[in-house]
Amino acid sequence: MSHMPVPPVHSTQNIKLMAVVNRLQQIMINENLTPDELVGCAGVVRIITANTAISAIRKLRRFGHQI
């Protein structure tokens, strides 16, 4: 009597996290980035995104939209 191995069960959140990690690894390889450089890029993107959001809010307010 042989037993079939039970496949690993992963939550949706873990699968999504694995996909993000895989994508970041691909970017690091394709762009020849070190982990520190990747983190630096993420910081720059965060600042640009925040500044873009602030700019958009200011423009909306200028035209009388309530936020």
DSSP file (Angstrom, degrees, kcal/mol; ACC not computed):
  #  RESIDUE AA STRUCTURE BP1 BP2  ACC     N-H-->O    O-->H-N    N-H-->O    O-->H-N    TCO  KAPPA ALPHA  PHI   PSI    X-CA   Y-CA   Z-CA
    1    1 A M              0   0    0      0, 0.0     2,-0.4     0, 0.0     0, 0.0   0.000 360.0 360.0 360.0 115.9    0.0    0.0    0.0
    2    2 A S        -     0   0    0      0, 0.0     2,-0.4     0, 0.0     0, 0.0  -0.793 360.0-138.6-104.2 145.5    1.6    3.2   -1.1
    3    3 A H        -     0   0    0     -2,-0.4     3,-0.0     3,-0.0     0, 0.0  -0.839  15.1-129.0-102.9 136.2    0.7    6.7    0.1
    4    4 A M        -     0   0    0     -2,-0.4     2,-0.1     1,-0.1     0, 0.0  -0.646  32.5-109.6 -79.5 136.4    0.5    9.6   -2.3
    5    5 A P        -     0   0    0      0, 0.0    -1,-0.1     0, 0.0     0, 0.0  -0.404  30.2-119.4 -66.1 143.2    2.5   12.6   -1.1
    6    6 A V        -     0   0    0     -2,-0.1     3,-0.1     1,-0.0    -3,-0.0  -0.719  27.7-124.3 -84.2 125.6    0.3   15.5    0.0
    7    7 A P        -     0   0    0      0, 0.0    -1,-0.0     0, 0.0     2,-0.0  -0.383  34.2 -97.0 -68.0 148.4    0.9   18.6   -2.1
    8    8 A P        -     0   0    0      0, 0.0     2,-0.6     0, 0.0     0, 0.0  -0.363  34.1-139.1 -64.4 143.9    1.9   21.7   -0.1
    9    9 A V        -     0   0    0     -3,-0.1     2,-0.4    -2,-0.0    -3,-0.0  -0.925  21.3-174.0-108.9 123.4   -1.0   24.1    0.6
   10   10 A H        -     0   0    0     -2,-0.6     2,-0.1     3,-0.0     0, 0.0  -0.926  22.1-122.9-118.2 141.1   -0.2   27.8    0.3
   11   11 A S     >  -     0   0    0     -2,-0.4     4,-2.2     1,-0.1     5,-0.2  -0.368  28.4-111.7 -73.6 160.3   -2.5   30.7    1.1
   12   12 A T  H  > S+     0   0    0      1,-0.2     4,-2.4     2,-0.2     5,-0.2   0.892 119.7  54.5 -58.1 -40.3   -3.4   33.2   -1.5
   13   13 A Q  H  > S+     0   0    0      1,-0.2     4,-2.3     2,-0.2    -1,-0.2   0.905 108.3  48.3 -62.6 -41.7   -1.4   35.8    0.4
   14   14 A N  H  > S+     0   0    0      2,-0.2     4,-2.5     1,-0.2    -1,-0.2   0.883 110.1  51.8 -67.1 -37.4    1.7   33.6    0.3
   15   15 A I  H  X S+     0   0    0     -4,-2.2     4,-2.0     2,-0.2    -2,-0.2   0.916 110.9  47.9 -64.1 -43.0    1.3   32.9   -3.4
   16   16 A K  H  X S+     0   0    0     -4,-2.4     4,-2.2     2,-0.2    -2,-0.2   0.909 111.4  50.6 -63.7 -41.6    1.1   36.6   -4.1
   17   17 A L  H  X S+     0   0    0     -4,-2.3     4,-2.6     1,-0.2    -2,-0.2   0.904 108.9  51.4 -63.5 -41.4    4.2   37.3   -1.9
   18   18 A M  H  X S+     0   0    0     -4,-2.5     4,-2.4     1,-0.2    -1,-0.2   0.882 109.1  51.5 -62.1 -37.6    6.1   34.6   -3.8
   19   19 A A  H  X S+     0   0    0     -4,-2.0     4,-2.3     2,-0.2    -2,-0.2   0.900 110.3  48.2 -66.2 -40.5    5.1   36.2   -7.1
   20   20 A V  H  X S+     0   0    0     -4,-2.2     4,-2.6     2,-0.2     5,-0.2   0.932 112.2  48.8 -64.6 -45.6    6.4   39.6   -5.9
   21   21 A V  H  X S+     0   0    0     -4,-2.6     4,-2.3     1,-0.2    -2,-0.2   0.920 111.2  50.6 -60.4 -44.0    9.6   38.1   -4.7
   22   22 A N  H  X S+     0   0    0     -4,-2.4     4,-2.1     1,-0.2    -1,-0.2   0.913 110.9  48.5 -59.9 -43.7   10.1   36.3   -8.0
   23   23 A R  H  X S+     0   0    0     -4,-2.3     4,-2.3     2,-0.2    -2,-0.2   0.906 110.8  50.3 -65.2 -41.6    9.5   39.6   -9.9
   24   24 A L  H  X S+     0   0    0     -4,-2.6     4,-2.5     1,-0.2    -1,-0.2   0.891 109.6  51.4 -64.2 -38.2   11.9   41.5   -7.8
   25   25 A Q  H  X S+     0   0    0     -4,-2.3     4,-2.3    -5,-0.2    -1,-0.2   0.904 108.9  51.0 -63.7 -40.5   14.5   38.8   -8.3
   26   26 A Q  H  X S+     0   0    0     -4,-2.1     4,-3.1     2,-0.2     5,-0.2   0.918 110.5  48.9 -62.0 -43.2   14.0   39.0  -12.1
   27   27 A I  H  X S+     0   0    0     -4,-2.3     4,-2.7     1,-0.2     6,-0.2   0.926 110.1  51.3 -62.3 -44.7   14.4   42.8  -12.0
   28   28 A M  H  X>S+     0   0    0     -4,-2.5     5,-2.1     1,-0.2     4,-0.5   0.908 115.2  42.3 -59.6 -42.2   17.6   42.5  -10.0
   29   29 A I  H ><5S+     0   0    0     -4,-2.3     3,-0.6     3,-0.2    -2,-0.2   0.950 116.7  46.1 -70.0 -49.1   19.1   40.0  -12.5
   30   30 A N  H 3<5S+     0   0    0     -4,-3.1    -2,-0.2     1,-0.2    -1,-0.2   0.857 122.7  35.6 -63.6 -36.1   17.9   41.9  -15.6
   31   31 A E  H 3<5S-     0   0    0     -4,-2.7    -1,-0.2    -5,-0.2    -2,-0.2   0.395 105.5-124.5 -99.3   1.9   19.1   45.2  -14.4
   32   32 A N  T <<5 +     0   0    0     -3,-0.6     2,-0.3    -4,-0.5    -3,-0.2   0.928  53.3 163.4  54.4  49.8   22.2   43.9  -12.5
   33   33 A L      < -     0   0    0     -5,-2.1    -1,-0.2    -6,-0.2    -2,-0.1  -0.750  35.6-135.0-100.8 144.9   21.1   45.5   -9.3
   34   34 A T     >  -     0   0    0     -2,-0.3     4,-2.3     1,-0.1     5,-0.2  -0.521  34.3-105.3 -83.2 163.2   22.3   44.7   -5.8
   35   35 A P  H  > S+     0   0    0      0, 0.0     4,-2.3     0, 0.0     5,-0.2   0.901 123.3  52.7 -55.5 -40.3   19.7   44.4   -3.0
   36   36 A D  H  > S+     0   0    0      1,-0.2     4,-2.2     2,-0.2     5,-0.1   0.899 108.5  49.4 -63.8 -40.0   20.8   47.8   -1.6
   37   37 A E  H  > S+     0   0    0      2,-0.2     4,-2.3     1,-0.2    -1,-0.2   0.890 109.7  51.8 -65.8 -38.5   20.3   49.4   -5.1
   38   38 A L  H  X S+     0   0    0     -4,-2.3     4,-2.2     2,-0.2    -2,-0.2   0.919 110.0  48.5 -63.3 -43.2   16.8   47.8   -5.4
   39   39 A V  H  X S+     0   0    0     -4,-2.3     4,-2.0     1,-0.2    -2,-0.2   0.898 110.2  52.4 -63.1 -40.3   15.8   49.1   -1.9
   40   40 A G  H  X S+     0   0    0     -4,-2.2     4,-2.1     1,-0.2    -2,-0.2   0.903 108.2  50.8 -61.4 -41.5   17.1   52.6   -3.0
   41   41 A C  H  X S+     0   0    0     -4,-2.3     4,-2.7     1,-0.2    -1,-0.2   0.907 108.1  52.6 -61.8 -41.6   15.0   52.4   -6.2
   42   42 A A  H  X S+     0   0    0     -4,-2.2     4,-2.4     1,-0.2    -1,-0.2   0.894 108.0  51.4 -62.1 -39.4   11.9   51.5   -4.1
   43   43 A G  H  X S+     0   0    0     -4,-2.0     4,-2.1     2,-0.2    -1,-0.2   0.906 110.3  48.4 -63.7 -41.5   12.6   54.6   -1.9
   44   44 A V  H  X S+     0   0    0     -4,-2.1     4,-2.7     2,-0.2    -2,-0.2   0.924 111.5  49.7 -64.1 -44.6   12.8   56.8   -4.9
   45   45 A V  H  X S+     0   0    0     -4,-2.7     4,-2.9     1,-0.2     5,-0.2   0.902 109.2  52.8 -61.6 -40.7    9.6   55.4   -6.3
   46   46 A R  H  X S+     0   0    0     -4,-2.4     4,-2.5     2,-0.2    -1,-0.2   0.920 111.4  45.9 -60.7 -44.1    7.8   55.9   -3.0
   47   47 A I  H  X S+     0   0    0     -4,-2.1     4,-2.7     2,-0.2    -2,-0.2   0.929 114.0  47.8 -66.0 -45.0    8.9   59.6   -2.9
   48   48 A I  H  X S+     0   0    0     -4,-2.7     4,-2.5     1,-0.2    -2,-0.2   0.922 113.1  48.8 -61.9 -43.7    7.9   60.2   -6.5
   49   49 A T  H  X S+     0   0    0     -4,-2.9     4,-2.3    -5,-0.2    -2,-0.2   0.919 112.5  47.7 -62.5 -44.7    4.5   58.5   -6.0
   50   50 A A  H  X S+     0   0    0     -4,-2.5     4,-2.5    -5,-0.2    -2,-0.2   0.924 113.1  48.2 -63.0 -44.5    3.9   60.5   -2.8
   51   51 A N  H  X S+     0   0    0     -4,-2.7     4,-2.5     1,-0.2    -1,-0.2   0.883 111.2  50.8 -64.5 -37.8    4.8   63.8   -4.6
   52   52 A T  H  X S+     0   0    0     -4,-2.5     4,-2.3    -5,-0.2    -1,-0.2   0.905 111.1  48.4 -64.9 -41.7    2.6   62.9   -7.5
   53   53 A A  H  X S+     0   0    0     -4,-2.3     4,-2.3     2,-0.2    -2,-0.2   0.915 112.3  48.3 -65.0 -43.3   -0.3   62.2   -5.2
   54   54 A I  H  X S+     0   0    0     -4,-2.5     4,-2.4     1,-0.2    -2,-0.2   0.920 111.8  50.1 -63.1 -43.5    0.2   65.5   -3.3
   55   55 A S  H  X S+     0   0    0     -4,-2.5     4,-2.2     1,-0.2    -2,-0.2   0.905 110.4  50.0 -61.1 -42.1    0.4   67.3   -6.6
   56   56 A A  H  X S+     0   0    0     -4,-2.3     4,-2.4     2,-0.2    -1,-0.2   0.904 110.0  50.3 -64.3 -41.5   -2.8   65.7   -7.8
   57   57 A I  H  X S+     0   0    0     -4,-2.3     4,-2.5     1,-0.2    -2,-0.2   0.917 109.8  50.8 -63.1 -43.5   -4.6   66.6   -4.6
   58   58 A R  H  X S+     0   0    0     -4,-2.4     4,-2.2     1,-0.2    -1,-0.2   0.908 110.6  49.2 -61.3 -41.6   -3.5   70.3   -4.9
   59   59 A K  H  X S+     0   0    0     -4,-2.2     4,-1.3     2,-0.2    -1,-0.2   0.913 110.9  49.8 -64.8 -42.1   -4.7   70.4   -8.5
   60   60 A L  H  <>S+     0   0    0     -4,-2.4     5,-2.6     1,-0.2     3,-0.3   0.917 111.7  48.4 -62.5 -42.5   -8.1   69.0   -7.5
   61   61 A R  H ><5S+     0   0    0     -4,-2.5     3,-2.0     1,-0.2    -1,-0.2   0.888 105.2  59.2 -63.5 -39.0   -8.4   71.5   -4.7
   62   62 A R  H 3<5S+     0   0    0     -4,-2.2    -1,-0.2     1,-0.3    -2,-0.2   0.836 106.5  48.0 -59.7 -32.9   -7.5   74.3   -7.0
   63   63 A F  T 3<5S-     0   0    0     -4,-1.3    -1,-0.3    -3,-0.3    -2,-0.2   0.220 126.3-100.0 -95.8  15.3  -10.5   73.4   -9.1
   64   64 A G  T < 5S+     0   0    0     -3,-2.0     2,-0.3     1,-0.3    -3,-0.2   0.609  70.7 147.3  85.7  13.4  -12.8   73.3   -6.2
   65   65 A H      < -     0   0    0     -5,-2.6     2,-0.4    -6,-0.2    -1,-0.3  -0.626  44.5-130.3 -82.9 141.5  -13.0   69.5   -5.6
   66   66 A Q              0   0    0     -2,-0.3    -1,-0.0     1,-0.1    -5,-0.0  -0.758 360.0 360.0 -88.7 134.2  -13.4   68.3   -2.1
   67   67 A I              0   0    0     -2,-0.4    -1,-0.1   -10,-0.0    -2,-0.0   0.376 360.0 360.0-106.0 360.0  -11.0   65.6   -1.0
